[in-house]
């Protein structure tokens, strides 16, 4: 891993998904600290990096996808027995940032 450490907040800068620059959240403030253009400092040994921490985004994506599929079923857009398959496809979209076409192309036909 490169030099992406914020000595001011004692946090590791990270970049995932659609982020354009390295950054880290500042506690629970809802604000972000962006890495300076010249880069951050060296990461101290033993510091937990984002890849070593549990990824809560996958849990959040699973909850959002299931809630969305339940709403679709509640309003009659999908049948009740399609809730879980629909939520899994939507979760994959959220996790991997795929389009619907890419998700369905990767799925095998039901037969």
Backbone bond lengths (Angstrom), bond angles and torsions (degrees), N, CA, C in turn:
res aa  C-N    CA-C-N  psi(-1)  N-CA   C-N-CA  omega(-1)  CA-C   N-CA-C  phi
1 X - - - 1.453 - - 1.510 108.62 -
2 X 1.315 117.29 145.03 1.457 121.53 -177.06 1.509 112.41 -79.96
3 X 1.311 115.19 -163.39 1.451 121.54 -179.41 1.513 109.73 -91.75
4 X 1.310 116.66 92.46 1.466 121.47 -177.40 1.518 109.46 -134.90
5 X 1.319 117.46 59.67 1.463 121.37 -177.36 1.524 109.30 -122.26
6 X 1.326 116.58 135.87 1.462 123.13 178.51 1.524 107.90 -100.02
7 X 1.322 116.22 107.19 1.471 119.48 -179.19 1.524 111.46 -72.02
8 X 1.334 117.92 -26.09 1.470 121.18 179.74 1.522 111.54 -63.34
9 X 1.350 117.08 -45.79 1.465 121.16 -176.95 1.525 112.87 -105.12
10 X 1.333 115.94 -1.69 1.476 121.94 -177.95 1.535 110.91 54.50
11 X 1.345 114.41 49.19 1.461 123.05 179.97 1.521 109.21 -130.21
12 X 1.329 115.55 157.07 1.457 121.26 176.15 1.526 108.36 -93.34
13 X 1.341 116.37 128.30 1.460 120.12 172.73 1.526 108.27 -70.64
14 X 1.319 117.29 143.90 1.459 120.64 176.29 1.516 109.38 -141.18
15 X 1.328 114.91 164.35 1.454 121.20 177.78 1.519 107.41 -141.66
16 X 1.339 117.44 120.14 1.461 121.41 176.45 1.512 110.06 -141.15
17 X 1.330 113.09 163.98 1.455 119.39 177.00 1.510 112.29 57.63
18 X 1.304 116.02 -124.31 1.469 121.08 -175.25 1.527 113.37 -95.90
19 X 1.319 116.71 11.00 1.468 119.65 178.58 1.523 109.30 -63.47
20 X 1.329 116.60 138.69 1.464 120.68 -178.82 1.523 111.87 -95.82
21 X 1.323 117.46 -20.32 1.455 122.34 -178.75 1.529 109.39 -139.41
22 X 1.323 115.12 161.94 1.460 120.05 174.90 1.529 108.92 -71.93
23 X 1.337 115.91 139.46 1.467 121.96 -179.78 1.522 108.62 -160.32
24 X 1.328 116.39 173.73 1.466 121.59 172.27 1.523 108.06 -149.54
25 X 1.348 117.22 149.93 1.467 119.01 176.98 1.527 109.58 -71.56
26 X 1.323 115.86 148.74 1.468 120.76 177.71 1.519 107.67 -97.87
27 X 1.332 114.87 94.48 1.466 120.55 179.40 1.511 112.49 53.47
28 X 1.330 116.21 -135.64 1.467 122.07 179.69 1.525 111.55 -104.18
29 X 1.331 117.40 22.80 1.465 120.99 -175.86 1.525 113.11 -78.81
30 X 1.341 116.73 -18.85 1.457 120.15 -174.83 1.520 112.17 83.30
31 X 1.333 117.05 1.54 1.460 121.50 178.63 1.524 109.47 -102.56
32 X 1.341 115.20 160.80 1.457 121.35 -177.88 1.522 110.30 -122.14
33 X 1.317 115.21 147.89 1.458 122.41 173.59 1.524 106.32 -106.33
34 X 1.321 117.14 119.82 1.464 121.59 -179.69 1.515 110.51 -91.28
35 X 1.323 115.51 141.57 1.453 120.23 177.81 1.527 109.58 -66.35
36 X 1.343 118.15 136.69 1.463 119.79 177.09 1.525 111.25 -62.95
37 X 1.323 116.74 156.52 1.463 121.00 -178.04 1.521 112.19 -58.76
38 X 1.336 117.67 -33.01 1.467 120.02 -179.63 1.528 112.26 -76.98
39 X 1.331 117.15 -2.50 1.462 120.84 176.97 1.519 111.35 97.48
40 X 1.317 114.52 168.09 1.452 120.51 179.92 1.519 110.85 -90.86
41 X 1.314 115.00 -170.38 1.460 121.08 178.62 1.521 109.28 -90.34
42 X 1.332 115.60 170.99 1.465 120.69 177.54 1.528 109.00 -65.60
43 X 1.314 116.29 141.41 1.460 121.30 179.58 1.522 108.73 -75.89
44 X 1.352 117.88 121.99 1.462 119.55 178.81 1.529 111.40 -61.06
45 X 1.325 116.35 144.76 1.459 121.07 -179.35 1.527 109.46 -62.09
46 X 1.333 116.32 138.86 1.461 122.11 179.47 1.517 114.22 87.20
47 X 1.337 117.73 -2.87 1.460 121.27 178.49 1.521 109.26 -74.97
48 X 1.320 115.62 133.61 1.468 119.16 177.45 1.513 108.97 -74.58
49 X 1.325 116.22 129.57 1.457 122.16 178.81 1.521 108.76 -100.71
50 X 1.327 118.63 163.45 1.469 120.10 179.65 1.521 113.03 -53.97
51 X 1.325 118.59 -33.80 1.463 119.54 -179.61 1.521 111.83 -72.18
52 X 1.351 118.09 -18.73 1.455 120.13 179.45 1.527 111.92 -93.34
53 X 1.332 117.35 -7.80 1.456 121.80 178.88 1.523 109.55 -95.22
54 X 1.335 117.66 152.44 1.466 118.80 178.09 1.523 110.93 -62.11
55 X 1.318 116.51 140.85 1.454 120.96 -178.72 1.526 109.23 -89.55
56 X 1.332 116.26 98.97 1.463 119.53 -178.26 1.518 111.87 -75.40
57 X 1.341 116.94 -15.06 1.463 118.74 179.53 1.518 111.56 -58.84
58 X 1.339 117.79 -37.85 1.467 120.32 -179.19 1.520 110.74 -63.32
59 X 1.349 117.83 -38.68 1.464 120.70 177.01 1.525 111.10 -66.80
60 X 1.320 115.62 -41.13 1.460 119.74 178.77 1.526 109.91 -65.19
61 X 1.332 117.11 -43.08 1.464 120.86 178.76 1.524 110.74 -60.57
62 X 1.336 117.22 -41.38 1.463 120.91 -179.95 1.527 110.10 -62.46
63 X 1.326 117.27 -43.03 1.465 121.08 -179.65 1.526 111.43 -66.47
64 X 1.318 116.63 -44.07 1.469 120.88 -179.93 1.522 110.24 -63.55
65 X 1.330 116.61 -44.00 1.466 121.00 -178.17 1.524 111.08 -63.96
66 X 1.330 117.09 -43.03 1.465 120.27 -179.97 1.524 110.83 -65.86
67 X 1.323 116.75 -43.04 1.465 119.70 178.79 1.526 110.97 -61.90
68 X 1.341 116.75 -41.57 1.467 120.16 179.16 1.524 111.00 -63.52
69 X 1.330 117.54 -42.94 1.463 121.01 179.97 1.531 111.01 -65.69
70 X 1.327 117.46 -38.80 1.471 120.86 177.52 1.527 110.04 -63.93
71 X 1.327 116.83 -40.70 1.471 120.39 177.37 1.528 110.96 -62.40
72 X 1.334 116.70 -41.78 1.466 119.86 178.20 1.524 111.00 -61.08
73 X 1.328 116.55 -41.58 1.471 120.73 179.27 1.523 110.76 -69.04
74 X 1.317 117.39 -40.00 1.463 121.66 -179.77 1.526 111.58 -59.79
75 X 1.319 115.95 -36.78 1.466 120.20 -177.93 1.525 112.86 -95.54
76 X 1.342 116.65 10.09 1.455 120.71 173.08 1.516 116.42 80.96
77 X 1.331 118.33 12.11 1.458 120.13 -179.85 1.529 112.31 -79.49
78 X 1.321 116.74 -28.43 1.474 120.96 174.54 1.518 108.07 -134.92
79 X 1.323 115.80 159.03 1.463 120.40 177.86 1.527 108.90 -79.85
80 X 1.328 115.95 154.26 1.456 121.64 -175.61 1.521 112.33 -56.44
81 X 1.338 118.14 -38.23 1.464 119.73 -177.89 1.536 112.19 -73.55
82 X 1.331 117.92 -4.63 1.462 121.19 176.03 1.534 112.99 -97.46
83 X 1.336 118.02 0.47 1.458 121.20 -176.59 1.530 111.52 -60.00
84 X 1.332 117.83 -52.17 1.467 119.80 -177.55 1.527 112.79 -65.91
85 X 1.360 119.38 -47.61 1.463 117.64 177.31 1.534 112.76 -60.16
86 X 1.318 116.99 -39.02 1.460 121.08 179.11 1.530 110.42 -64.87
87 X 1.331 116.71 -43.50 1.467 118.98 -178.74 1.528 110.83 -67.08
88 X 1.336 117.92 -34.46 1.475 120.83 177.79 1.525 110.71 -65.19
89 X 1.317 116.78 -42.54 1.466 120.18 178.87 1.533 110.40 -64.14
90 X 1.326 116.69 -42.27 1.456 120.35 179.41 1.532 110.74 -67.36
91 X 1.340 117.63 -38.43 1.464 121.11 177.52 1.519 110.40 -61.19
92 X 1.333 116.81 -41.42 1.463 120.68 177.70 1.521 110.27 -61.38
93 X 1.313 115.81 -40.00 1.465 120.49 177.04 1.525 110.31 -59.87
94 X 1.318 116.93 -45.80 1.459 120.58 -179.18 1.525 111.59 -68.29
95 X 1.335 117.51 -42.29 1.464 121.32 -177.37 1.521 112.46 -68.01
96 X 1.316 116.41 -42.76 1.462 120.08 -171.38 1.516 113.36 -107.89
97 X 1.331 116.99 1.62 1.457 122.41 -179.28 1.522 112.07 53.83
98 X 1.336 115.85 43.34 1.457 121.33 177.84 1.518 109.78 -93.83
99 X 1.307 116.09 156.53 1.454 120.27 172.82 1.525 108.05 -82.49
100 X 1.322 117.58 164.46 1.464 121.14 178.71 1.522 111.23 -58.04
101 X 1.331 117.39 -38.50 1.462 120.90 -179.24 1.524 109.84 -62.43
102 X 1.327 117.64 -43.07 1.469 120.78 179.87 1.519 111.33 -66.49
103 X 1.340 117.76 -37.83 1.468 120.57 179.67 1.519 109.85 -64.10
104 X 1.325 117.28 -49.81 1.457 120.22 -177.61 1.526 111.50 -67.65
105 X 1.313 118.45 -30.52 1.469 121.34 178.23 1.520 110.68 -67.16
106 X 1.329 117.49 -30.79 1.471 121.22 -179.13 1.519 111.81 -82.12
107 X 1.325 117.59 -18.45 1.458 121.88 179.90 1.524 110.04 -79.66
108 X 1.310 116.22 145.91 1.462 119.51 175.03 1.522 108.14 -85.50
109 X 1.315 117.85 143.90 1.475 119.86 179.41 1.525 111.07 -63.81
110 X 1.358 114.23 148.78 1.471 119.82 -178.83 1.513 112.65 -68.84
111 X 1.307 117.60 -22.85 1.459 120.30 176.53 1.440 116.59 104.87
